[in-house]
Amino acid sequence: RRAFFNSLLEGGDRVTVYFTKNALNQSKELTDKWEEEVRQTVARTPDQKARCSTVSDLEIKRLYTPEDIEKTDFARDIGVPGEFPFLRGNQATGYRGRYWTFRMFSGMGSAKDTNARWHMLLKEGNAGLSTAFDFPTLMGYDSDSPKARGECGRCGVAIDTLDDFRTLMEGIPMDKVTTSMTINPPATALWAMYCAAAESKGVSLDQIGGTIQNDMLKEFIAQKTFMCPPEPSVRLISDTVEFGTKYVPNWNTISISGYHIREAGSTAIQELAFTLRDGIEYVEDVIRRKGLDVDEFAPRLSFFFNAHIDFFEEICKMRAARRIWARVMRDRFHAKNPRSWWMRFHTQTAGCSLTAQQPYNNVVRTAVEALAAVLGGTQSLHTNSLDEVLCLPSDHAVEIALRTQQILAEETGVANTIDPLAGSYFVESLTNKMEEEAWAYIEKIDAMGGMVAAIEKGFPQLEIADAAYRFQQQIDAGEKTMVGVNKYANSGKQEIPVQDINPQVEEEQIARLAAVKRRRDSRAVKRDLDELKSACKTGKNVMPFCIQAVKDLATVQEICDVYREAFGEYRDPGLY
């Protein structure tokens, strides 16, 4: 018996090929016979749709068999969890060791209002915090700016100074709870406030953990909250990466984001390709500009994906993303540390899939999208609330969204085994297809000279615009369905409570800001801002200067005005 097994091991390649060919032959015989039966059935009862495709319009075949993955090598392309190419996840034990982080995105009104929401979420089982800022803060303006009037606290929390930030973090153990901040042009200023707030609590920088989104390339491509031109914007990001690598080792200094690319109307493949190519651009800039070895900073890079409504397409996108990034880091950048090969990502269910019509349907949409994110192997997850398409989420709607995650984790059994859909002919074939098409985009952008050059040519912007237009045409023509919008619509309205922000929030915020400006040392602030301006011009890392400035109560806008003066302001060529 031992001799027999040894002979099998010695001739393993031949045995594997034999069984693979045998399976393919059997598959072809069965499918040929089945296709004849299908032709007869369809002649009697035609398919409901002439063509089946994903939300992104990838055509889906009627049936998938071993022939669709005959070139897939298990060890090379699929493997096991925790090992290259990480298709099946970064952690060897998946969610059996630890669930994904329940990280609900929240921000509203004043810092005090958002702090109260955070404490509610932590009490109800939220494991990490995620910050939504209001539009003035996102754009680098203070609440007393004429450009901010009417917007204070309306789409997130208003933060002007370190005093606001201390209120935001009141009662939050900053050495134990990780915090994500969705902030881009003013990321250096808000991260400086986080660092300064931690130090004021006696928490050192090497004890804090969290993420700043800090991804400007996707702003130029999709979300459009930009401030300075692309090149200096990327330079500020490299400053944060360098500072975090040296002084804040548990912080993710960038969350390379595909979420907003998808919300702008991209396909899943465009989201995948443009996000990863943005990541490549950042890695190249840090190596070139800062001289860091890739393994010094790559383990702290993180990503952020959209979980849209097409269940299998989203799962395959996330699996393909891990495999592409692992190969990019190992083969393109020659990273040696396996942690550098990991793609760690947060996921948010798709805001653009929610409907104002029949809003309770959004609970179902969010649950399906969250399940796709979990089966795709996300590290953390935000589930949208049913009322987000109409207003800032109410406490009641937020609780339902959080319970959705908890039910998935605790009741459904989806966390019991790792990557349970691996080996499905359909899933592996679609994963391969998405990777192949994403690589084609990456190579096209490489040929243009990189993502900054591609953005300047308008390439990703136009690709997304075309995809969004095609999808809307399909909705209008009824080729794609949105329940309650173009099918199963009714004239009756489902009334839900709408949360609004009291205008008094703005008045009180402006009054607090005025009080801070009166009591601070204006000479110290001017000195700090002058030193920051000098750092911008001489190429020094801006982070130490930002931290000192916010400690002396410089405002978000005062810091951003320095950047606008030093680097210039960006105007979207498509709008001017």
DOMI-930480 format. One line per field, with one value per residue (C-alpha): x negated, y negated, z negated; residue in one letter. Coordinates in pm, 1 decimal, decimal comma. Example, Ala and Ser with C-alpha at 12.3 -4.5 7.8 and 13.67 -1.06 7.14 Angstrom:
<lolos>
c1 <- (-1230,0;-1367,0)
c2 <- (450,0;106,0)
c3 <- (-780,0;-714,0)
resn <- (a;s)
</lolos>
This chain:
<lolos>
c1 <- (0,0;-282,9;-456,1;-131,3;-88,7;-454,0;-411,4;-110,2;-312,4;-605,3;-376,7;-146,2;-146,5;-44,2;231,2;366,6;375,6;549,8;831,0;865,9;898,2;1141,6;1356,7;1348,2;1448,4;1736,9;1841,8;1842,5;2050,6;2305,8;2327,2;2367,8;2662,4;2805,5;2778,5;2994,5;3258,0;3235,5;3294,9;3610,7;3729,0;3659,0;3846,8;4154,8;4092,3;3859,2;3626,9;3762,3;3470,4;3300,5;2970,3;2865,6;2596,9;2465,7;2536,8;2210,2;2338,5;2103,5;2287,3;2372,1;2399,0;2679,4;2446,9;2084,9;1886,0;1525,9;1450,9;1489,2;1201,5;984,9;684,2;719,7;446,4;556,6;220,3;131,2;468,0;687,6;482,2;573,8;664,7;371,8;132,0;38,8;224,8;473,8;775,3;946,9;855,9;562,8;632,5;576,6;886,6;1114,0;1402,6;1378,1;1107,0;1266,7;1565,7;1521,6;1532,3;1881,0;1789,1;2096,6;2033,3;2174,4;2152,3;2414,0;2453,4;2204,6;1920,4;2139,0;2422,5;2188,7;2021,6;2366,1;2432,4;2091,0;2161,7;2499,7;2330,8;2057,3;2320,0;2516,7;2217,5;2033,4;1666,2;1506,9;1592,3;1625,0;1654,4;1865,6;1774,6;1996,4;1933,1;1744,4;1502,5;1462,0;1369,3;1135,5;1357,8;1456,8;1816,8;1795,6;1687,0;1939,9;1895,6;2015,7;2343,5;2637,8;2420,5;2292,1;2346,4;2590,0;2409,9;2177,4;2007,4;1869,0;1507,3;1320,9;1061,4;898,7;1161,8;1429,2;1220,0;1173,9;1552,5;1593,4;1367,6;1509,4;1532,3;1385,0;1083,2;849,9;596,1;863,7;1115,3;1003,3;1149,3;1187,0;1215,3;1359,0;1157,3;949,7;815,7;787,4;672,2;344,0;530,4;791,2;534,1;320,2;620,8;669,1;302,3;314,8;642,0;487,1;176,4;394,4;552,9;213,1;232,6;-89,7;-94,1;-214,2;101,7;366,4;517,7;749,8;764,8;777,3;927,3;676,7;726,9;715,7;690,9;1042,1;1159,1;1038,5;1190,5;1526,3;1623,0;1494,9;1416,4;1077,5;864,9;513,2;393,6;311,7;-67,8;-83,9;221,5;32,6;-271,8;-65,6;49,9;-311,8;-388,5;-122,4;-249,6;-604,6;-493,6;-271,9;-545,6;-785,0;-562,6;-209,3;-274,5;81,7;247,9;365,1;257,6;461,8;779,7;758,5;1120,8;1327,0;1652,0;1700,2;1588,5;1874,9;2120,4;2034,3;2163,5;1864,7;1886,2;1748,7;1446,4;1376,0;1404,0;1160,3;911,6;908,5;884,3;589,5;416,1;458,0;288,4;0,2;-39,3;-64,0;-319,2;-531,9;-519,2;-618,4;-913,2;-1028,3;-960,2;-1038,3;-1291,1;-1110,2;-1142,6;-808,0;-798,0;-828,1;-487,5;-290,2;-147,9;44,5;211,4;583,9;867,2;1237,7;1490,2;1856,1;2086,0;2345,7;2663,7;2532,3;2447,6;2197,8;2031,4;1943,2;1805,6;1588,9;1467,2;1338,1;1172,8;1006,3;890,0;689,1;524,3;432,6;288,0;82,4;-71,7;-129,1;-309,5;-518,9;-598,6;-586,1;-724,2;-924,4;-787,9;-936,0;-708,0;-389,8;-199,0;-282,9;-99,2;221,9;511,3;702,8;1030,1;1340,1;1673,5;1986,1;2312,6;2412,6;2577,9;2657,9;2866,1;3106,7;3434,5;3646,6;3946,9;4058,6;3766,9;3828,3;3706,8;3363,8;3338,3;3344,6;3098,1;2854,7;2876,3;2797,4;2507,9;2369,5;2382,4;2185,5;1922,5;1887,8;1863,2;1608,4;1394,8;1415,9;1223,7;1481,3;1828,3;2076,2;2436,9;2646,5;2964,0;3300,5;3349,5;3005,2;3140,6;3369,7;3183,5;2915,0;2992,0;3212,6;3112,7;3383,9;3265,2;2901,0;2989,2;3159,0;2850,8;2618,8;2844,8;2822,6;2451,2;2498,7;2760,0;2524,4;2241,3;2431,9;2727,7;2670,4;2363,0;2176,6;1876,4;1840,4;1621,6;1379,0;1455,3;1743,2;1804,6;1451,5;1450,2;1783,2;1740,8;1937,1;1760,7;1409,5;1484,6;1632,0;1342,8;1096,1;1291,8;1297,6;927,4;845,7;1044,0;906,1;550,0;636,1;736,6;424,5;198,2;378,0;322,4;-42,6;-83,1;59,5;-213,1;-22,1;298,8;219,1;153,3;470,7;675,7;529,5;640,5;987,3;968,4;1118,8;1373,7;1505,9;1509,7;1723,7;1955,2;2014,3;2084,5;2329,9;2509,8;2539,7;2682,8;2939,4;3043,1;3097,0;3309,6;3513,9;3568,1;3660,7;3364,3;3251,2;3497,1;3514,2;3805,2;4039,6;3887,6;3936,1;4121,5;4370,9;4411,1;4724,0;4875,4;4893,3;4606,9;4436,5;4391,9;4088,6;3960,1;3704,6;3423,4;3317,3;3045,1;3164,7;3038,2;2933,5;2644,2;2478,3;2526,5;2380,3;2087,6;1996,0;2019,2;1786,3;1537,4;1542,1;1476,1;1175,6;1030,7;1065,5;885,0;604,8;257,5;286,3;-87,8;-158,7;96,6;-61,0;-406,3;-278,0;-109,5;-420,2;-630,4;-376,0;-393,5;-772,4;-749,8;-519,9;-769,2;-1085,6;-950,8;-960,1;-700,6;-399,4;-263,2;-474,9;-385,0;-14,8;-17,1;-178,6;64,8;377,5;239,4;224,1;586,2;532,2;849,0;906,0;952,4;642,4;430,5;604,1;565,3;189,4;210,1;424,6;173,4;-134,7;-8,6;276,2;640,0;765,1;1050,1;1209,7;1146,1;1481,5;1659,9;1468,8)
c2 <- (0,0;-241,5;-165,1;-239,0;-577,9;-663,5;-590,8;-824,8;-1099,9;-1052,5;-1072,1;-1330,5;-1562,8;-1284,7;-1164,9;-1520,2;-1576,3;-1242,8;-1320,9;-1677,7;-1562,5;-1294,0;-1552,3;-1782,7;-1500,2;-1402,5;-1766,9;-1814,9;-1500,6;-1601,3;-1962,7;-1871,1;-1649,1;-1911,9;-2192,1;-1993,4;-1954,8;-2328,5;-2415,3;-2210,8;-2363,8;-2721,4;-2658,9;-2580,9;-2827,4;-3117,0;-3268,2;-3564,4;-3774,6;-3762,0;-3835,6;-3799,7;-4030,0;-4171,3;-4524,0;-4616,2;-4451,1;-4151,3;-3880,4;-3573,4;-3231,3;-2990,4;-2730,4;-2707,3;-2381,7;-2262,4;-2387,4;-2745,8;-2709,2;-2453,0;-2690,6;-2760,0;-2602,0;-2545,6;-2611,4;-2908,0;-3079,8;-2975,8;-2827,4;-2836,6;-3126,1;-3317,6;-3227,3;-3383,5;-3486,3;-3550,0;-3498,1;-3326,6;-3587,5;-3718,4;-3531,3;-3157,8;-3112,7;-3368,5;-3484,4;-3181,6;-3361,4;-3707,6;-3861,7;-4154,5;-4493,7;-4640,1;-4996,7;-5213,9;-5542,0;-5827,7;-6201,4;-6467,8;-6821,1;-6923,7;-6724,7;-6671,4;-6525,7;-6283,1;-6182,4;-6082,8;-5871,0;-5704,0;-5609,7;-5465,0;-5255,1;-5127,6;-5033,1;-4841,8;-4638,2;-4856,9;-4755,6;-5056,3;-5418,1;-5583,5;-5959,0;-6148,6;-6517,6;-6797,0;-6947,2;-7259,4;-7041,4;-6806,3;-7103,8;-7266,8;-7556,5;-7667,5;-7698,4;-8079,6;-8094,4;-8251,2;-7936,3;-7721,7;-7897,3;-7658,9;-7346,4;-7326,5;-6976,9;-6874,9;-6581,9;-6500,7;-6651,2;-7006,4;-7024,4;-7356,0;-7330,6;-7092,0;-7192,1;-7038,9;-6727,8;-6683,7;-6703,6;-6448,9;-6201,0;-6262,0;-5932,7;-5732,8;-5517,1;-5620,0;-5348,6;-5077,6;-5187,5;-5237,6;-5531,0;-5579,4;-5931,8;-5991,0;-6302,0;-6384,4;-6735,7;-6836,7;-6490,1;-6619,5;-6874,1;-6629,4;-6357,4;-6614,8;-6689,1;-6319,0;-6285,9;-6598,0;-6488,6;-6150,5;-6311,1;-6543,2;-6227,6;-6077,4;-5831,6;-5815,7;-5811,0;-5449,9;-5344,8;-5489,0;-5302,6;-5395,4;-5518,1;-5843,2;-5805,7;-6054,8;-5932,6;-6232,7;-6050,5;-5913,7;-6267,7;-6385,7;-6076,2;-6063,3;-6237,1;-6585,7;-6721,5;-6853,0;-7146,4;-7148,3;-7005,5;-6632,0;-6644,2;-6839,7;-6647,3;-6320,2;-6478,8;-6552,7;-6189,0;-6069,5;-6297,3;-6121,3;-5777,6;-5870,0;-6022,1;-5726,5;-5478,0;-5650,2;-5763,4;-5617,4;-5251,2;-5123,0;-5381,2;-5326,7;-5653,3;-5596,6;-5411,6;-5370,2;-5403,0;-5246,2;-5320,4;-5667,6;-5554,9;-5305,5;-5558,3;-5784,9;-5515,0;-5297,0;-4927,6;-4678,3;-4620,9;-4994,7;-5024,7;-4736,5;-4856,9;-5229,7;-5168,8;-4933,5;-5159,1;-5448,7;-5227,3;-5160,7;-5536,4;-5603,1;-5326,5;-5459,1;-5814,0;-5716,8;-5511,9;-5786,4;-6090,0;-5955,0;-5682,5;-5432,5;-5061,3;-4918,7;-4677,8;-4969,4;-5112,4;-4868,8;-4663,7;-4973,3;-5049,0;-4983,2;-4982,7;-5064,5;-4896,2;-4930,4;-4630,9;-4677,2;-4477,8;-4219,4;-3945,3;-3728,1;-4011,4;-4183,8;-3867,4;-3797,9;-4159,0;-4139,0;-3801,3;-3925,1;-4243,7;-4045,8;-3832,3;-4126,9;-4330,0;-4036,7;-3991,8;-4367,4;-4397,5;-4083,5;-4100,1;-4472,3;-4622,4;-4317,7;-4335,8;-4061,0;-4076,3;-3868,6;-4134,8;-4376,2;-4142,6;-4160,6;-4368,2;-4476,7;-4650,2;-4808,2;-4775,2;-4987,9;-4878,0;-5076,7;-5409,2;-5441,7;-5122,0;-5266,5;-5422,3;-5703,4;-5510,9;-5231,1;-5297,9;-4987,8;-4784,5;-4928,5;-4700,9;-4399,9;-4554,2;-4633,5;-4281,7;-4121,6;-4361,0;-4302,7;-3926,5;-3971,4;-4174,6;-3904,5;-3623,9;-3839,7;-3850,1;-4211,6;-4319,1;-4576,4;-4676,8;-4964,8;-4881,3;-5167,5;-5271,3;-5253,0;-5632,5;-5740,7;-5828,3;-6086,1;-6223,9;-6166,6;-5826,8;-5818,1;-5620,9;-5363,6;-5312,1;-5291,9;-5023,6;-4811,9;-4849,7;-4743,2;-4450,0;-4337,6;-4277,4;-4109,6;-3870,4;-3779,2;-3713,5;-3537,4;-3361,8;-3271,6;-3048,1;-3233,3;-3280,4;-2908,8;-2828,8;-3035,2;-3150,4;-2901,0;-2975,7;-2881,1;-2611,9;-2714,1;-2703,1;-3028,0;-3212,7;-3114,3;-3188,9;-3531,3;-3609,6;-3526,9;-3736,3;-4040,2;-4010,9;-3979,1;-4290,7;-4488,2;-4408,5;-4542,6;-4876,4;-4885,5;-4822,6;-5094,2;-5347,2;-5238,4;-5314,3;-5664,8;-5735,4;-5654,7;-5757,0;-6128,3;-6148,8;-5950,5;-6185,5;-6488,3;-6330,4;-6268,0;-5894,7;-5740,7;-6021,3;-5957,1;-5579,1;-5618,2;-5871,6;-5634,5;-5342,8;-5549,0;-5661,5;-5304,8;-5184,3;-5464,7;-5379,2;-5018,4;-5132,8;-5363,3;-5086,2;-4832,3;-4607,5;-4640,1;-4647,6;-4869,2;-4746,5;-5030,2;-5257,5;-5106,8;-4792,6;-4712,7;-5084,9;-5212,2;-5552,9;-5528,0;-5669,3;-5491,4;-5772,4;-5745,4;-5984,9;-6225,0;-6348,0;-6707,1;-6927,9;-7225,3;-7554,6;-7647,4;-7399,6;-7638,3;-7942,8;-7762,9;-7624,8;-7970,6;-8111,9;-7840,7;-7907,7;-8283,1;-8211,6;-7992,4;-8261,2;-8521,1;-8317,9;-8157,6;-8304,8;-8459,4;-8520,2;-8151,8;-8055,9;-8293,7;-8153,7;-7795,3;-7873,9;-8051,6;-7747,3;-7519,7;-7737,1;-7712,2;-7332,9;-7323,9;-7521,1;-7342,3;-6987,9;-6912,0;-6674,3;-6887,4;-6664,6;-6791,6;-7148,5;-7061,9;-6899,5;-7204,2;-7436,2;-7252,1;-7235,6;-7617,3;-7610,5;-7689,4;-7603,4;-7356,2;-7639,5;-7827,7;-7518,3;-7449,7;-7812,7;-7765,5;-7471,7;-7669,0;-7953,1;-7729,9;-7481,5;-7658,7;-7557,1;-7289,0;-7347,7;-7050,8;-7097,7;-6938,1;-7219,7;-7528,9)
c3 <- (0,0;-91,5;237,7;420,2;249,7;310,3;679,4;685,7;517,5;756,7;1056,5;902,2;1203,9;1438,6;1205,3;1162,4;1538,8;1590,3;1348,7;1477,3;1837,2;1729,7;1550,7;1853,1;2086,7;1861,2;1833,2;2211,5;2268,9;2006,6;2122,2;2488,2;2396,1;2158,2;2417,0;2657,6;2385,4;2311,7;2677,1;2676,2;2345,9;2457,1;2780,7;2567,9;2281,7;2373,9;2113,3;1917,4;2047,4;2384,7;2211,8;1846,9;1712,3;1387,8;1263,6;1439,1;1759,0;1761,8;1952,3;1743,7;1905,7;1836,8;1683,9;1565,3;1571,2;1520,5;1873,7;1751,3;1505,9;1683,3;1681,6;1309,0;1098,9;739,0;574,3;795,5;829,1;534,8;254,3;-112,4;-343,3;-487,8;-206,8;127,1;340,5;55,1;282,1;-11,1;-271,4;-473,5;-795,3;-817,5;-1035,6;-867,9;-1086,8;-1313,9;-1507,8;-1498,1;-1325,3;-1091,3;-1268,5;-1290,9;-1197,2;-1146,8;-963,2;-1169,6;-1206,4;-1259,0;-1386,5;-1652,1;-1802,3;-2109,2;-1896,0;-1718,6;-2045,2;-2178,1;-1864,7;-1905,1;-2265,0;-2160,5;-1890,5;-2122,5;-2379,7;-2113,3;-1994,2;-1742,2;-1753,3;-1580,9;-1505,2;-1166,1;-1119,7;-868,4;-849,9;-723,9;-382,3;-497,7;-696,6;-399,1;-179,6;-432,6;-541,7;-892,0;-1005,3;-1000,9;-636,1;-396,8;-183,6;-474,6;-546,2;-569,6;-561,3;-917,8;-1060,6;-787,7;-621,8;-910,7;-1212,2;-1208,7;-1325,4;-1329,7;-1608,8;-1852,6;-2108,7;-1882,6;-1841,5;-2216,9;-2256,0;-1975,7;-2159,0;-2507,8;-2696,1;-2406,2;-2505,7;-2223,8;-2305,2;-2274,0;-2007,1;-1647,5;-1455,3;-1083,3;-942,9;-596,2;-521,1;-215,4;-130,5;-501,0;-614,7;-759,7;-975,6;-1108,9;-1174,6;-1355,1;-1577,1;-1648,6;-1746,0;-1963,0;-2130,0;-2214,1;-2363,9;-2573,7;-2721,3;-2797,1;-2508,0;-2305,8;-1926,3;-1915,9;-2106,8;-1874,5;-1581,5;-1300,2;-942,8;-752,2;-407,3;-264,0;96,3;327,8;660,2;624,2;547,4;887,9;1047,6;873,9;550,3;641,1;292,7;398,6;290,4;441,0;775,3;803,3;763,7;432,3;308,6;354,1;186,9;-128,6;-131,6;-112,3;-409,1;-616,0;-511,6;-613,1;-946,7;-1030,5;-944,4;-1183,0;-1469,6;-1450,4;-1361,5;-1418,4;-1196,0;-838,1;-677,8;-364,1;-272,8;103,0;193,4;467,5;286,5;430,0;775,1;772,1;628,8;923,9;1159,9;1243,9;1316,0;1064,7;1289,3;1314,3;936,7;896,8;1158,8;1079,2;704,6;735,8;987,2;741,7;483,5;721,9;775,3;401,5;346,9;632,4;494,4;139,6;265,9;504,1;286,1;-60,8;14,7;-207,0;-144,8;-37,5;-332,1;-575,6;-488,5;-270,2;-562,3;-679,8;-346,2;-349,1;-95,2;-88,4;142,9;231,0;180,9;453,7;506,1;758,0;509,4;696,3;886,6;557,9;397,7;701,9;714,0;356,1;409,5;730,4;554,8;299,0;565,3;789,6;501,3;373,0;717,6;759,4;427,4;470,3;841,9;927,2;606,1;489,9;135,9;-80,5;-385,5;-333,5;-529,3;-246,4;-8,2;-209,8;-89,4;-398,7;-322,0;-470,5;-291,4;-286,2;-136,1;172,2;105,5;475,9;463,3;204,2;312,9;174,1;306,7;71,6;-167,6;-379,2;-81,5;-163,1;-468,3;-235,9;9,6;-269,5;-414,0;-76,1;-14,1;-363,5;-307,6;16,0;-171,7;-436,3;-180,3;2,9;-312,5;-429,5;-742,1;-852,4;-741,7;-748,9;-672,1;-534,9;-713,4;-539,8;-558,7;-430,7;-87,1;-253,8;-555,0;-813,8;-969,9;-1277,9;-1587,6;-1507,1;-1147,4;-1257,0;-1511,9;-1241,8;-1019,5;-1302,4;-1394,7;-1030,6;-1075,5;-1412,1;-1269,9;-985,6;-1229,6;-1505,2;-1341,3;-976,3;-1002,0;-724,8;-953,8;-1024,3;-725,1;-518,2;-163,8;-132,9;235,7;344,8;610,4;758,1;1134,8;1163,4;881,2;988,9;1354,3;1274,5;1039,1;1317,9;1568,1;1342,2;1269,0;1638,8;1730,4;1434,5;1546,1;1893,6;1738,2;1518,3;1816,5;2017,4;1737,3;1706,4;2077,4;2019,7;1763,6;1445,7;1275,1;1235,3;1610,9;1681,9;1461,3;1641,2;1969,3;1820,8;1890,8;1573,1;1544,6;1896,6;1849,7;1537,3;1702,9;1994,0;1758,5;1552,4;1868,0;1998,9;1667,6;1659,0;2013,5;1903,8;1608,1;1829,8;2083,3;1815,0;1900,4;1537,8;1249,9;943,1;736,3;646,9;911,4;1256,8;1148,3;871,9;810,9;638,1;587,9;209,0;3,7;-284,6;-533,4;-758,4;-1024,9;-877,6;-1098,9;-1043,8;-1190,2;-1391,2;-1241,9;-1594,5;-1556,9;-1310,9;-1533,8;-1835,9;-1634,1;-1501,8;-1855,4;-1989,9;-1710,7;-1783,6;-2152,9;-2065,6;-1839,9;-2117,1;-2383,4;-2180,1;-2135,1;-1787,3;-1762,4;-1823,8;-1559,0;-1304,0;-1378,8;-1336,9;-1005,8;-874,3;-963,2;-792,3;-479,3;-482,7;-513,8;-208,9;-4,0;-120,0;-99,5;-472,9;-613,3;-709,0;-986,9;-1281,4;-1185,0;-1159,5;-1502,8;-1660,8;-1483,9;-1602,0;-1956,6;-1945,3;-1819,2;-1451,8;-1260,4;-979,0;-729,6;-842,1;-775,3;-442,8;-337,3;-376,1;-134,9;108,6;105,0;129,9;388,3;567,4;601,5;838,0;1080,0;1252,1;1625,9;1694,1;1512,8;1628,8)
resn <- (r;r;a;f;f;n;s;l;l;e;g;g;d;r;v;t;v;y;f;t;k;n;a;l;n;q;s;k;e;l;t;d;k;w;e;e;e;v;r;q;t;v;a;r;t;p;d;q;k;a;r;c;s;t;v;s;d;l;e;i;k;r;l;y;t;p;e;d;i;e;k;t;d;f;a;r;d;i;g;v;p;g;e;f;p;f;l;r;g;n;q;a;t;g;y;r;g;r;y;w;t;f;r;m;f;s;g;m;g;s;a;k;d;t;n;a;r;w;h;m;l;l;k;e;g;n;a;g;l;s;t;a;f;d;f;p;t;l;m;g;y;d;s;d;s;p;k;a;r;g;e;c;g;r;c;g;v;a;i;d;t;l;d;d;f;r;t;l;m;e;g;i;p;m;d;k;v;t;t;s;m;t;i;n;p;p;a;t;a;l;w;a;m;y;c;a;a;a;e;s;k;g;v;s;l;d;q;i;g;g;t;i;q;n;d;m;l;k;e;f;i;a;q;k;t;f;m;c;p;p;e;p;s;v;r;l;i;s;d;t;v;e;f;g;t;k;y;v;p;n;w;n;t;i;s;i;s;g;y;h;i;r;e;a;g;s;t;a;i;q;e;l;a;f;t;l;r;d;g;i;e;y;v;e;d;v;i;r;r;k;g;l;d;v;d;e;f;a;p;r;l;s;f;f;f;n;a;h;i;d;f;f;e;e;i;c;k;m;r;a;a;r;r;i;w;a;r;v;m;r;d;r;f;h;a;k;n;p;r;s;w;w;m;r;f;h;t;q;t;a;g;c;s;l;t;a;q;q;p;y;n;n;v;v;r;t;a;v;e;a;l;a;a;v;l;g;g;t;q;s;l;h;t;n;s;l;d;e;v;l;c;l;p;s;d;h;a;v;e;i;a;l;r;t;q;q;i;l;a;e;e;t;g;v;a;n;t;i;d;p;l;a;g;s;y;f;v;e;s;l;t;n;k;m;e;e;e;a;w;a;y;i;e;k;i;d;a;m;g;g;m;v;a;a;i;e;k;g;f;p;q;l;e;i;a;d;a;a;y;r;f;q;q;q;i;d;a;g;e;k;t;m;v;g;v;n;k;y;a;n;s;g;k;q;e;i;p;v;q;d;i;n;p;q;v;e;e;e;q;i;a;r;l;a;a;v;k;r;r;r;d;s;r;a;v;k;r;d;l;d;e;l;k;s;a;c;k;t;g;k;n;v;m;p;f;c;i;q;a;v;k;d;l;a;t;v;q;e;i;c;d;v;y;r;e;a;f;g;e;y;r;d;p;g;l;y)
</lolos>
